[in-house]
Amino acid sequence: MSLLPPEVSPELYVTIVLGAYLELPDTPARSSPHDELWARRFYERGIPFPVIETALLLGSVRRGARAADAPPLPNIRSLGYFQPIIEELLRSPVPDSLRASLRIKMRRLCGQEQTAKPSHPVGE
């Protein structure tokens, strides 16, 4: 996924954001109403999807890059977990090439995952 046109509907934006969130490791198998509220807030603020996607990838890669002997982190329970990273990226934008690099790192991290998360439609 990349750019969404500004005229995209709120429902489509929310669906795409939640879909990207649920594809990440350590996130729930399905979204909650609270997650949907976060996605709507992002839409209402006019946050471009590439910023959201970069924040999701960056947060997950940061978690996955921890030392192997570090205690395990609890699973991510809310899309709100990524709010500080989104704010960080809004203050200090990064080049699109970083997002591409994060996608590659995420694929590597996910390749190391032992179990796959069950697939559920967004919002179900």
RARABEL-V957569 format. One record per pair of residues at least 24 apart in sequence whose ideal C-beta (glycine too) atoms are under 8 Angstrom apart, sorted by the first residue. I is the first residue (numbers start at 0). J is the second residue. D is the distance in whole Angstrom. If there is no record, write none. Layout:
i:j:d
I:J:D
I:J:D
//
This chain:
i:j:d
0:48:7
0:52:6
1:48:8
1:49:7
2:47:7
2:48:7
2:49:6
3:47:7
3:48:5
9:39:6
9:42:5
9:43:8
12:38:7
12:41:8
12:42:5
12:48:7
13:38:4
13:39:6
13:42:6
14:121:5
14:122:8
15:48:6
16:41:6
16:42:8
16:48:7
16:51:5
16:78:7
17:78:7
17:121:4
17:122:7
18:121:5
19:51:7
19:52:6
19:55:6
20:55:6
20:78:5
20:81:8
21:116:8
21:119:8
21:121:6
23:55:6
23:59:5
23:75:7
23:105:8
24:59:6
24:63:7
24:108:7
24:109:6
24:112:6
24:116:7
25:59:7
25:62:7
25:72:7
25:74:5
25:75:5
26:74:7
26:75:5
26:116:8
27:74:7
27:75:8
27:76:7
28:116:6
28:117:5
28:118:8
28:119:5
29:119:4
29:120:8
29:121:8
29:122:7
29:123:5
30:78:7
30:121:6
30:122:5
31:77:7
33:77:6
33:78:8
33:79:7
34:77:6
34:78:4
34:79:8
35:122:7
37:77:7
37:78:4
37:79:5
37:82:7
38:78:6
41:85:7
46:85:6
46:89:7
49:95:7
49:98:6
50:85:6
50:88:5
50:89:6
50:92:8
51:81:8
51:85:7
52:98:6
53:88:6
53:93:6
53:97:7
53:98:5
53:101:7
54:81:5
54:84:4
54:85:4
54:87:8
54:88:6
55:81:6
56:98:7
56:101:4
56:102:6
56:104:8
56:105:5
57:84:6
57:88:8
57:101:6
58:84:5
59:105:6
59:108:7
60:101:6
60:104:5
60:105:6
60:108:7
63:104:8
63:105:8
63:108:4
63:111:8
//
